[in-house]
Amino acid sequence: MQDLGIFAYRIIGQESIASGSALDFVHDIQNGKDGADTAIVIANPGQLLWNRRGQRALTLSSWNGLPRKTGVSNAIRIDPVKNRIPGNYDVKEHINCVFAAVKELAREDVKIDVIGVGEGAEESVKYLEENWGIWDKKVEAICVGLGFVWQILAEIQNEKFVDFWAKVSYRILSTPNFPSAADTLQRARAYLIHNTPADTALHGREEIGCNCFSAGEPTFVECIMPRAYKSMLSFFQMVHDVPGYFETELVVPKDEEDMSRVVTWRNDALGESPPAA
């Protein structure tokens, strides 16, 4: 429901325009280690209505805020053809359109990091899973911000994408000749709504498949990006800096009953000892 470049109006109102929008996010990327060579594409799957008078795309909230004939008049009617954008009728089409544009504009040797939040996260992951043969050599890492534990492992059908996304032990159980941990990518992370500081390890891997962390935001999905993007960018930088990097698997102890969802780093499934403190 946010406008292009806006992460959360509530943070803009409480803190600053830069922190609640993409300004701080873009600034940190441009001033980072590889900022000079990094292009930034910001998609907005919510801005799908076309305002002909203003000649611009609008969210449903902005559409309902357009001037009306009187204070008690209904909102302006949405014409299913004239007020829709070809190839961007819904979130799925918009995601497809953005990836198609990136594919056309980017170099062949491009390395891409993907961040998706809420419904944008769901559709981005589903798109990549369906088209992984095109993007497997280009996408380096993925971060998703979610307000819930997504049962994604029940939906993924592309085994090569599972190798990139999901934990090793799931595949070891079903594939005797599954490659070693060093041969798998495992470069996905999920940042969940939680009241602990950002980067706190959480339950959720059994359902989502990748390591889960607190976004440092206890309530609103729209606030995940302003609170967690620094952690996401640090993860991306680590993936780029460490050749052959893959995520160490977070395994929840079987006797874990902590309802706070907080877990600790373990490597039992790989037969390794936990890292030294």
C-alpha positions as CSV (number, residue, x, y, z in Angstrom):
1,M,0.0,0.0,0.0
2,Q,3.1,2.3,0.0
3,D,4.1,4.7,-2.7
4,L,7.2,4.2,-4.8
5,G,10.4,4.6,-2.7
6,I,8.4,4.7,0.6
7,F,8.9,1.8,3.0
8,A,6.8,3.1,5.9
9,Y,5.0,6.4,6.3
10,R,4.7,5.7,10.0
11,I,8.5,5.8,10.3
12,I,8.7,8.9,8.1
13,G,6.2,10.6,10.5
14,Q,8.0,9.4,13.7
15,E,11.6,9.7,12.6
16,S,12.6,11.1,9.2
17,I,11.9,10.9,5.5
18,A,15.2,9.3,4.8
19,S,14.8,6.5,7.4
20,G,11.3,5.7,6.4
21,S,12.0,5.7,2.6
22,A,14.6,4.2,0.3
23,L,16.9,7.3,0.8
24,D,19.0,5.8,3.6
25,F,18.9,2.4,2.0
26,V,20.2,3.7,-1.4
27,H,22.7,6.0,0.3
28,D,24.3,3.1,2.3
29,I,24.6,1.0,-0.9
30,Q,26.2,3.8,-2.8
31,N,28.7,4.5,0.0
32,G,29.5,0.8,0.5
33,K,32.4,-1.2,-0.7
34,D,31.1,-1.9,-4.2
35,G,28.8,1.1,-4.4
36,A,30.3,2.5,-7.6
37,D,29.5,-0.7,-9.5
38,T,26.1,-1.4,-8.0
39,A,22.8,-0.6,-9.8
40,I,19.7,-0.4,-7.6
41,V,16.2,-1.4,-8.9
42,I,13.3,-0.6,-6.7
43,A,10.0,-2.2,-7.6
44,N,6.6,-1.3,-6.1
45,P,4.0,-4.1,-6.6
46,G,1.3,-2.0,-4.9
47,Q,1.4,0.9,-7.4
48,L,-0.7,-0.8,-10.1
49,L,-3.4,1.7,-10.9
50,W,-3.0,4.2,-13.7
51,N,-4.3,7.7,-13.2
52,R,-4.8,9.1,-16.7
53,R,-5.2,12.7,-15.5
54,G,-2.0,12.7,-13.5
55,Q,-0.2,10.4,-15.9
56,R,1.2,8.3,-13.1
57,A,0.8,5.0,-11.3
58,L,-1.0,5.0,-8.0
59,T,-1.6,2.6,-5.1
60,L,-5.2,1.9,-4.1
61,S,-4.8,4.2,-1.1
62,S,-3.6,7.1,-3.3
63,W,-6.4,6.4,-5.7
64,N,-9.0,6.6,-2.9
65,G,-7.3,9.9,-1.9
66,L,-7.9,11.6,-5.3
67,P,-10.2,14.7,-5.2
68,R,-13.9,13.8,-5.5
69,K,-16.9,15.9,-6.6
70,T,-18.1,16.3,-3.1
71,G,-17.0,15.3,0.4
72,V,-19.6,12.4,0.5
73,S,-19.0,11.2,-3.1
74,N,-17.8,7.7,-3.8
75,A,-14.2,7.1,-4.8
76,I,-13.5,7.5,-8.5
77,R,-14.5,4.3,-10.4
78,I,-11.6,2.1,-11.5
79,D,-12.0,1.2,-15.2
80,P,-10.6,-2.4,-15.7
81,V,-8.9,-1.4,-18.9
82,K,-8.2,2.3,-18.9
83,N,-6.9,2.4,-15.3
84,R,-4.8,-0.7,-15.5
85,I,-1.2,-1.0,-16.8
86,P,-0.5,-3.6,-19.4
87,G,1.7,-6.4,-18.1
88,N,1.3,-5.1,-14.5
89,Y,-2.3,-6.1,-13.7
90,D,-1.4,-7.7,-10.3
91,V,1.7,-8.3,-8.1
92,K,2.8,-11.4,-10.0
93,E,2.7,-9.6,-13.4
94,H,4.6,-6.7,-12.0
95,I,7.3,-8.9,-10.6
96,N,7.6,-10.7,-14.0
97,C,7.8,-7.3,-15.7
98,V,10.6,-6.1,-13.4
99,F,12.7,-9.2,-13.8
100,A,12.2,-9.1,-17.6
101,A,13.5,-5.5,-17.6
102,V,16.5,-6.4,-15.5
103,K,17.3,-9.3,-17.8
104,E,17.2,-7.0,-20.8
105,L,19.2,-4.2,-19.4
106,A,21.9,-6.0,-17.3
107,R,25.2,-7.4,-18.5
108,E,25.5,-11.1,-19.0
109,D,27.9,-11.4,-16.1
110,V,25.7,-9.5,-13.7
111,K,25.5,-10.6,-10.1
112,I,22.1,-9.9,-8.5
113,D,20.9,-9.7,-4.9
114,V,17.2,-9.8,-4.3
115,I,15.2,-8.4,-1.3
116,G,11.5,-9.0,-1.1
117,V,9.0,-8.0,1.6
118,G,5.5,-9.3,2.3
119,E,3.6,-10.3,-0.9
120,G,6.5,-9.0,-3.0
121,A,8.7,-11.6,-1.3
122,E,6.3,-14.4,-2.0
123,E,5.9,-13.6,-5.7
124,S,9.7,-12.9,-6.2
125,V,10.6,-16.3,-4.8
126,K,7.9,-18.1,-6.8
127,Y,9.1,-16.3,-10.0
128,L,12.7,-17.3,-9.4
129,E,11.7,-20.9,-8.7
130,E,9.7,-21.1,-11.9
131,N,12.5,-19.4,-13.9
132,W,15.6,-20.6,-12.1
133,G,17.3,-21.9,-15.2
134,I,17.5,-18.3,-16.4
135,W,18.7,-16.8,-13.1
136,D,20.7,-19.4,-11.3
137,K,24.0,-18.0,-12.6
138,K,23.0,-14.5,-11.9
139,V,21.3,-14.4,-8.5
140,E,23.9,-14.4,-5.7
141,A,21.7,-14.2,-2.6
142,I,18.1,-13.6,-1.5
143,C,16.6,-11.9,1.6
144,V,12.9,-11.9,2.4
145,G,11.0,-10.0,5.0
146,L,7.9,-11.7,6.4
147,G,5.3,-11.1,9.0
148,F,4.5,-14.9,9.3
149,V,6.1,-18.3,8.9
150,W,5.7,-19.1,5.2
151,Q,5.2,-22.8,4.3
152,I,7.4,-22.4,1.2
153,L,9.0,-25.8,1.3
154,A,5.6,-27.3,0.5
155,E,5.3,-25.1,-2.6
156,I,8.8,-25.3,-4.2
157,Q,8.9,-27.9,-7.0
158,N,12.2,-26.9,-8.7
159,E,14.9,-29.1,-7.1
160,K,17.7,-26.9,-8.3
161,F,16.1,-23.9,-6.6
162,V,15.7,-26.0,-3.4
163,D,19.4,-26.5,-3.4
164,F,19.9,-22.8,-3.4
165,W,17.1,-22.0,-0.9
166,A,16.5,-24.9,1.5
167,K,18.6,-26.6,4.1
168,V,20.9,-29.5,3.3
169,S,19.5,-32.1,5.6
170,Y,16.1,-32.1,3.8
171,R,17.9,-33.2,0.6
172,I,20.3,-35.6,2.3
173,L,17.3,-37.7,3.5
174,S,15.9,-38.2,0.1
175,T,19.1,-38.1,-2.2
176,P,21.9,-40.5,-1.3
177,N,24.4,-38.8,-3.6
178,F,23.5,-35.3,-2.6
179,P,26.6,-33.0,-2.9
180,S,28.5,-32.0,0.2
181,A,27.7,-28.7,2.0
182,A,30.6,-27.1,0.2
183,D,28.9,-27.8,-3.1
184,T,25.5,-26.2,-2.2
185,L,24.8,-22.5,-2.3
186,Q,22.3,-21.9,0.6
187,R,22.3,-18.2,0.1
188,A,18.8,-17.2,1.4
189,R,17.7,-15.6,4.6
190,A,14.3,-14.7,6.1
191,Y,13.8,-11.7,8.4
192,L,10.7,-12.1,10.5
193,I,8.5,-9.8,12.7
194,H,9.9,-10.2,16.2
195,N,10.6,-8.1,19.3
196,T,14.2,-9.1,19.7
197,P,17.1,-7.1,18.1
198,A,17.8,-7.5,14.4
199,D,19.9,-10.5,13.5
200,T,18.7,-12.6,16.5
201,A,18.4,-16.2,15.2
202,L,14.8,-17.5,15.3
203,H,12.7,-20.6,14.7
204,G,11.1,-21.0,11.3
205,R,13.6,-22.9,9.2
206,E,11.5,-26.1,9.3
207,E,8.8,-24.3,7.3
208,I,10.6,-21.7,5.4
209,G,13.7,-23.7,4.6
210,C,16.4,-21.0,5.1
211,N,17.8,-19.5,8.2
212,C,15.5,-17.1,10.0
213,F,16.3,-13.9,11.9
214,S,14.5,-11.2,13.7
215,A,13.9,-8.1,11.7
216,G,14.1,-6.0,14.8
217,E,10.5,-4.9,14.2
218,P,7.8,-6.3,16.5
219,T,4.6,-5.3,14.7
220,F,4.5,-4.0,11.2
221,V,5.7,-5.7,8.0
222,E,6.1,-2.4,6.3
223,C,8.8,-1.5,8.9
224,I,11.0,-4.5,8.2
225,M,13.1,-2.8,5.5
226,P,14.0,0.3,7.6
227,R,14.8,-1.9,10.6
228,A,16.6,-4.8,8.9
229,Y,18.1,-3.6,5.6
230,K,21.6,-3.0,7.2
231,S,21.6,-6.7,8.2
232,M,20.5,-7.7,4.7
233,L,23.3,-5.7,3.1
234,S,25.9,-7.1,5.4
235,F,24.8,-10.6,4.4
236,F,25.0,-9.7,0.7
237,Q,28.5,-8.3,1.2
238,M,29.6,-11.4,3.0
239,V,28.4,-13.6,0.2
240,H,30.3,-11.4,-2.4
241,D,33.5,-11.3,-0.3
242,V,33.8,-15.0,0.6
243,P,34.3,-17.3,-2.3
244,G,32.0,-20.3,-2.2
245,Y,30.1,-18.9,0.7
246,F,27.0,-20.9,1.9
247,E,24.8,-20.5,5.0
248,T,25.6,-22.5,8.1
249,E,22.5,-24.4,8.9
250,L,20.5,-23.3,11.9
251,V,19.1,-26.5,13.6
252,V,16.5,-26.2,16.3
253,P,17.1,-28.7,19.2
254,K,14.3,-31.2,19.5
255,D,13.7,-30.3,23.1
256,E,13.4,-26.6,22.3
257,E,10.2,-25.2,23.8
258,D,11.1,-21.6,23.9
259,M,8.0,-19.8,22.7
260,S,10.0,-16.7,22.0
261,R,11.2,-18.4,18.8
262,V,14.8,-17.6,19.6
263,V,17.3,-20.3,18.8
264,T,21.1,-20.8,18.8
265,W,23.5,-21.7,16.1
266,R,24.1,-25.4,15.7
267,N,25.5,-27.7,13.0
268,D,24.3,-31.1,14.2
269,A,22.8,-32.1,10.8
270,L,26.2,-31.6,9.2
271,G,28.1,-33.6,11.8
272,E,30.1,-30.6,12.9
273,S,30.6,-28.9,16.3
274,P,29.1,-25.6,17.1
275,P,31.4,-22.6,16.4
276,A,33.4,-21.3,19.3
277,A,31.9,-18.4,21.2
